[in-house]
């Protein structure tokens, strides 16, 4: 298994405005997927060894300069991407702060964007966003 990726978002508590943290050429923290990546169809978790999200979240919080507990995994989301080098698990995590942590995004060369600002991303990432958005909206 290769390094897991995170799809990070912030959902405003009062308005439900949802924004994703976008890096230069990717939505995935902290490295884009390699060429030739493809999203697996929905898969049942029954009998599958699952990645524990806590170490991944702690690493992300540290890279973003945020205190512990600033990210919360969305357990209803599960995705695996097949790449030429092997499988890459993708986790969905939301920021727990009232407002998006814009300073943290700036510190890693990222910015928060709306769904309408995601043009130009690789098809696999767009498929991940579609799946994530469905889960976020419930």
Protein Blocks (a to p, Z undefined) as FASTA:
>chain_A
ZZdddddddddfklopacddddfkbcbdcbdcdehiacdddddfehpacddfklmmmmmm
mmnopaehiaccdfkbccddddfkbccdddddddfbfbdcfklmmmnopacddfklmghi
afklmmmmmmmmmmmnZZ
